[in-house]
Amino acid sequence: MAGLVVSGTQVSYIGQDCREIPEHLGRDCGHFAKRLDLSFNLLRCFVLHKLPRLKFLDARKVTRQEREEALVRGAFMKVVKPKPSNVDIADSQEHQYTPLPSASRELTS
């Protein structure tokens, strides 16, 4: 994997012009990584969406094109855990775990 540098629990994938976090980083390094450096890539739509007045990012001036892309795509780049719907809650309450009766726990029962 060209561009990937691992040093202990730090993983760096700098300057690779990726527009999303590569799947192989999570698969190969996610179990031990404590710090992930993705500097100088093409990820910052979400950052610019959250910080619209940011003037510099990765030591470069933020361009008009990057700001426009952040307006269009930035809000959709955040990973959000879906909230359970009322149907999911009703199903989970209907199928709650109940322990087996004590007599059926023995191997001979």
C-alpha positions as CSV (number, residue, x, y, z in Angstrom):
1,M,0.0,0.0,0.0
2,A,1.9,3.0,-1.3
3,G,1.7,6.0,0.9
4,L,0.8,4.1,4.1
5,V,3.2,4.7,7.0
6,V,2.7,2.8,10.3
7,S,4.6,3.8,13.4
8,G,3.4,2.0,16.5
9,T,-0.2,2.9,16.9
10,Q,0.0,5.9,14.5
11,V,-1.1,5.4,10.9
12,S,-0.4,8.0,8.3
13,Y,-1.9,8.2,4.8
14,I,-0.8,11.6,3.8
15,G,-1.0,13.3,0.4
16,Q,-2.8,10.5,-1.5
17,D,-5.5,12.7,-3.1
18,C,-8.2,10.3,-1.7
19,R,-11.7,11.7,-1.6
20,E,-12.9,9.2,1.0
21,I,-11.2,7.2,3.7
22,P,-9.9,4.0,2.0
23,E,-11.5,0.8,3.2
24,H,-8.2,-1.0,3.5
25,L,-7.1,1.4,6.3
26,G,-9.9,0.3,8.6
27,R,-9.6,-3.3,7.6
28,D,-5.8,-3.5,8.0
29,C,-5.1,-0.9,10.7
30,G,-8.3,-0.3,12.6
31,H,-7.7,-2.9,15.3
32,F,-4.5,-1.2,16.6
33,A,-4.5,2.4,15.4
34,K,-4.9,5.1,18.0
35,R,-4.1,8.0,15.7
36,L,-4.9,8.5,12.0
37,D,-3.3,11.3,10.0
38,L,-5.1,11.9,6.7
39,S,-3.5,15.3,6.0
40,F,-3.2,16.6,2.5
41,N,-6.0,14.5,1.0
42,L,-9.3,15.6,-0.5
43,L,-11.4,15.0,2.6
44,R,-12.1,18.3,4.0
45,C,-15.7,18.9,2.6
46,F,-17.1,18.0,6.0
47,V,-14.6,20.2,7.8
48,L,-15.4,23.2,5.5
49,H,-19.1,22.5,6.0
50,K,-18.7,22.7,9.8
51,L,-16.2,25.6,9.7
52,P,-17.3,27.7,6.7
53,R,-15.0,30.7,7.6
54,L,-11.9,28.5,7.6
55,K,-9.2,30.2,5.5
56,F,-6.5,27.6,5.4
57,L,-6.6,23.9,5.4
58,D,-3.5,21.6,5.1
59,A,-1.4,24.7,4.9
60,R,-3.1,25.8,1.7
61,K,-5.7,28.6,1.2
62,V,-9.2,27.2,0.9
63,T,-10.4,27.6,-2.7
64,R,-13.8,28.8,-3.9
65,Q,-14.3,25.4,-5.5
66,E,-13.7,23.6,-2.2
67,R,-16.2,25.9,-0.5
68,E,-18.9,25.2,-3.1
69,E,-18.3,21.5,-2.8
70,A,-18.6,21.8,1.0
71,L,-22.0,23.5,0.6
72,V,-23.3,20.7,-1.7
73,R,-21.7,17.6,-0.1
74,G,-20.4,18.5,3.3
75,A,-23.5,17.7,5.3
76,F,-23.7,14.3,3.8
77,M,-20.2,13.2,4.7
78,K,-20.8,12.7,8.4
79,V,-21.5,9.2,9.5
80,V,-24.7,9.1,11.6
81,K,-26.1,6.2,13.5
82,P,-29.8,5.8,12.6
83,K,-32.3,6.3,15.4
84,P,-34.6,3.4,16.0
85,S,-38.1,3.8,14.6
86,N,-41.3,3.2,16.6
87,V,-41.7,-0.1,14.8
88,D,-38.2,-1.2,15.9
89,I,-38.9,-0.3,19.5
90,A,-42.2,-2.1,19.5
91,D,-40.6,-5.2,18.0
92,S,-37.8,-5.2,20.5
93,Q,-40.2,-4.8,23.4
94,E,-42.4,-7.7,22.1
95,H,-39.4,-10.0,21.8
96,Q,-37.5,-9.3,25.0
97,Y,-35.2,-11.9,26.4
98,T,-36.7,-14.1,29.1
99,P,-34.5,-16.7,30.9
100,L,-35.4,-20.4,30.7
101,P,-37.1,-21.9,33.7
102,S,-34.6,-23.2,36.2
103,A,-35.8,-26.8,35.7
104,S,-35.0,-26.7,32.0
105,R,-31.4,-25.6,32.6
106,E,-30.2,-29.1,33.6
107,L,-28.8,-31.3,30.9
108,T,-31.2,-34.1,31.7
109,S,-34.3,-32.0,31.3
